[in-house]
Amino acid sequence: MSWANVNKERDVNLPHVHDGSELSGALYVSCPGQEQGSGQTGCSIVLADPRPAAQAGSALSVALNETSRKDIRAHAGDVLIFPSWLKHHVRPHLAGTEAERRISVSFNVEVELEPGPPPLKIIFKNLPAATEDVLVDPLVTQLKQLWATTVSLIPGEQKQVCKESLQAFANSLGDFGPQVPDVLSMSERSLPGVAHARVLIQQAVEAHVLREATSSLGGEAFVAISHSWAEVNRLTDLRGPMSRWDTSLSGILCVSCSLDCTVNLEDPRPAAVYSGLYRATTFSTEALNLEEGDVILFPNWLESYLTPLDAGASSGRLSFVFFSARVDLQVGPRPLNVRVQFWEDY
């Protein structure tokens, strides 16, 4: 699908996304003010990540030079191509004369993939092939995200030791009922075994932050673990941590898994569901098997839920601790030092 846009001064295009395609783009034909050399080309488009958590941003993503928003100023002759799931809007042009028009040709692209040996061959179904005198000098602008990360810190030979250490914690959770709020802020006296759970989570968070940031960051990373709760003895689907605007990561500690269990992580963007191109270049759904003592960490904007692999089971024990983590950074010389604190309602 393609269409032409002819805009007068102060005309705008409100924020929206394009459904039903993998890629969207625009060919800029006329950009008012371009000849004046003022930098106000009159062709300005803003691309924004539609996920609320990504829009809020976090200290970790900012320090890693990630962004959820990009303002692009185009010139006549430029072609812009971006994923259709990106929200975008066009600002009014205030450059040039009142009589000048901003003219562009917008288009959507559907991509079908047939796997085979490299290199990838591109075939246009409804367009003639480009002529040899067409020169393209691509300029790539990336909107990066932290994708799901699995952290399993317990080697095989230490699994039994871990299970024995967590057993007291699992038994204590069972005495509190199906849900235990603020579980990680409780004392060892009131909830035996919680100190060991905090150690596992602290080690997992340290490893996660260092793995994501150590190649590019130095200084101090202050991590606050908050909004924690436990779920016990629920064999139906368990919803995972809810996204919080003031946190960076969500996590799950598997305390007791007498049944094999899986955490499912899903990309909430519509493109993840139907786009073959998207599925080939990243993931839309990821299922990770959990064992006792495993800690899973992932970006808080991902939708998550837990399911027993044996959905018809009527016996067995499942105990999990869910938590959110906020990461603040004080950039300095390398190496990066990670400090983890457990506190609620910061």
BELZI-V851620 format. One record per residue. N is the residue number from 1. OMEGA is omega in degrees with one decimal (none if undefined). D_LAST is the distance of its C-alpha to the last C-alpha in whole Angstrom. Layout:
<<N;OMEGA;D_LAST> <N;OMEGA;D_LAST>>
This chain:
<<1;176.9;49> <2;179.1;50> <3;-178.8;50> <4;176.7;51> <5;176.5;48> <6;-173.4;50> <7;173.1;48> <8;177.7;49> <9;177.7;47> <10;172.9;44> <11;-179.0;44> <12;173.0;40> <13;-171.6;39> <14;-178.8;36> <15;-179.4;33> <16;171.8;35> <17;178.4;35> <18;178.8;38> <19;172.7;39> <20;178.5;42> <21;178.8;42> <22;-176.9;40> <23;172.7;41> <24;-178.6;41> <25;179.1;43> <26;169.1;45> <27;-178.2;48> <28;-175.5;48> <29;-178.2;51> <30;-179.5;51> <31;-177.8;48> <32;177.6;49> <33;-176.4;49> <34;-176.1;49> <35;-178.0;53> <36;178.6;51> <37;-177.7;49> <38;-174.9;46> <39;175.6;44> <40;-171.0;43> <41;-177.7;45> <42;176.9;44> <43;-176.9;43> <44;177.8;39> <45;-179.5;37> <46;176.0;33> <47;-176.7;32> <48;174.4;29> <49;-174.2;27> <50;-176.8;27> <51;-178.1;23> <52;-178.3;20> <53;179.5;18> <54;178.3;20> <55;-179.9;21> <56;179.0;17> <57;176.8;18> <58;180.0;15> <59;-178.9;16> <60;-178.3;18> <61;178.0;20> <62;-178.5;21> <63;177.9;21> <64;177.2;24> <65;172.8;26> <66;-179.7;25> <67;176.3;25> <68;-175.9;25> <69;-179.5;27> <70;177.5;31> <71;-176.5;33> <72;176.3;37> <73;-174.4;40> <74;174.9;43> <75;176.9;47> <76;-177.8;50> <77;177.9;51> <78;172.1;47> <79;179.2;46> <80;178.1;42> <81;-177.4;41> <82;178.4;38> <83;-175.2;36> <84;-178.8;37> <85;178.5;34> <86;173.2;32> <87;-178.7;32> <88;174.0;34> <89;-176.8;35> <90;179.7;38> <91;175.9;38> <92;176.7;41> <93;-178.0;43> <94;-178.3;44> <95;178.0;47> <96;-179.4;50> <97;-178.2;53> <98;-176.9;52> <99;-177.0;55> <100;-179.7;53> <101;170.5;51> <102;-175.7;48> <103;177.7;50> <104;174.8;48> <105;179.9;49> <106;-179.0;46> <107;171.1;46> <108;-176.6;45> <109;171.1;46> <110;-176.5;46> <111;174.0;46> <112;-176.0;48> <113;172.0;47> <114;-176.3;50> <115;179.0;49> <116;-178.5;52> <117;175.8;53> <118;1.9;51> <119;179.1;52> <120;178.3;50> <121;-177.3;53> <122;-178.8;52> <123;176.0;54> <124;-175.0;54> <125;-172.5;56> <126;177.5;56> <127;174.8;57> <128;178.7;59> <129;179.0;59> <130;178.7;58> <131;-174.3;61> <132;-178.2;61> <133;176.7;61> <134;-179.2;57> <135;-179.6;55> <136;175.4;51> <137;-171.9;49> <138;173.5;45> <139;-172.7;42> <140;172.7;39> <141;-175.9;36> <142;166.2;33> <143;-172.4;30> <144;174.5;28> <145;169.4;25> <146;179.3;24> <147;-173.9;26> <148;177.5;25> <149;176.4;25> <150;176.2;26> <151;176.6;25> <152;-168.8;27> <153;-173.9;27> <154;176.6;30> <155;-176.5;34> <156;-176.3;36> <157;-179.5;38> <158;-176.9;34> <159;-176.5;34> <160;177.6;35> <161;179.4;33> <162;-178.9;30> <163;179.8;31> <164;-179.8;33> <165;-178.7;29> <166;-175.2;27> <167;178.9;30> <168;178.5;29> <169;179.3;25> <170;178.9;27> <171;179.8;29> <172;178.8;26> <173;-179.9;24> <174;179.3;28> <175;-176.7;28> <176;-178.0;25> <177;-173.9;26> <178;179.2;25> <179;179.3;22> <180;-179.7;19> <181;176.0;15> <182;-170.2;12> <183;-174.9;15> <184;177.4;14> <185;-179.0;12> <186;-178.5;16> <187;177.3;18> <188;-179.6;21> <189;-178.3;23> <190;-179.3;22> <191;-177.8;22> <192;179.0;24> <193;-177.0;24> <194;179.3;20> <195;178.3;20> <196;177.4;23> <197;179.3;20> <198;178.7;18> <199;179.2;20> <200;-178.8;22> <201;179.2;18> <202;179.6;17> <203;-179.4;21> <204;-179.7;21> <205;178.2;18> <206;-179.3;20> <207;-178.5;23> <208;-177.9;22> <209;179.4;20> <210;-179.2;23> <211;-179.0;25> <212;-166.8;24> <213;-167.9;24> <214;-178.4;26> <215;-174.5;29> <216;-174.1;28> <217;169.0;25> <218;-179.7;25> <219;-177.4;22> <220;173.2;19> <221;-179.1;16> <222;-176.0;13> <223;176.5;11> <224;176.6;8> <225;-175.2;9> <226;174.2;7> <227;-177.6;9> <228;173.0;12> <229;179.8;16> <230;173.2;19> <231;-174.4;22> <232;170.0;26> <233;174.0;29> <234;-177.0;29> <235;174.0;32> <236;-179.9;32> <237;179.0;30> <238;176.0;26> <239;-179.5;23> <240;-177.1;21> <241;174.7;17> <242;179.9;17> <243;175.1;16> <244;-175.4;12> <245;-175.0;13> <246;178.1;10> <247;-178.1;11> <248;-171.4;14> <249;168.4;15> <250;-178.2;16> <251;178.8;18> <252;171.0;20> <253;176.3;21> <254;-178.3;25> <255;-178.3;25> <256;-178.4;29> <257;177.1;31> <258;170.2;34> <259;173.1;35> <260;-175.1;35> <261;-177.1;32> <262;170.0;31> <263;-178.6;27> <264;178.3;28> <265;-175.2;27> <266;173.9;28> <267;-175.2;28> <268;-176.1;27> <269;-178.7;30> <270;-177.3;33> <271;-178.2;35> <272;-175.9;34> <273;-168.6;36> <274;-170.4;39> <275;174.5;39> <276;178.2;42> <277;-179.8;41> <278;-178.5;37> <279;-178.7;37> <280;-175.2;40> <281;176.2;37> <282;178.8;34> <283;173.9;33> <284;176.4;32> <285;178.6;32> <286;179.9;31> <287;-175.4;31> <288;178.5;30> <289;-178.8;32> <290;169.8;29> <291;-177.8;31> <292;-178.8;29> <293;178.6;27> <294;173.5;26> <295;179.7;23> <296;177.0;23> <297;-178.1;20> <298;179.4;21> <299;-172.1;19> <300;178.6;17> <301;178.0;20> <302;173.1;22> <303;-175.0;23> <304;171.5;24> <305;-177.0;25> <306;176.7;27> <307;169.1;31> <308;178.6;33> <309;176.3;36> <310;-173.2;38> <311;-177.9;38> <312;-176.7;40> <313;179.3;39> <314;178.7;39> <315;-178.3;38> <316;-174.0;36> <317;176.3;32> <318;176.5;29> <319;-178.8;26> <320;169.5;23> <321;176.9;19> <322;-179.9;17> <323;173.7;14> <324;-178.0;12> <325;174.1;11> <326;-178.3;10> <327;173.2;12> <328;-173.6;13> <329;170.0;16> <330;-171.4;18> <331;-179.8;22> <332;-179.2;24> <333;176.4;27> <334;3.3;28> <335;179.2;27> <336;176.8;23> <337;-176.8;21> <338;178.8;18> <339;-175.7;16> <340;176.2;14> <341;176.3;11> <342;176.8;10> <343;-173.2;7> <344;173.1;6> <345;179.0;4> <346;none;0>>
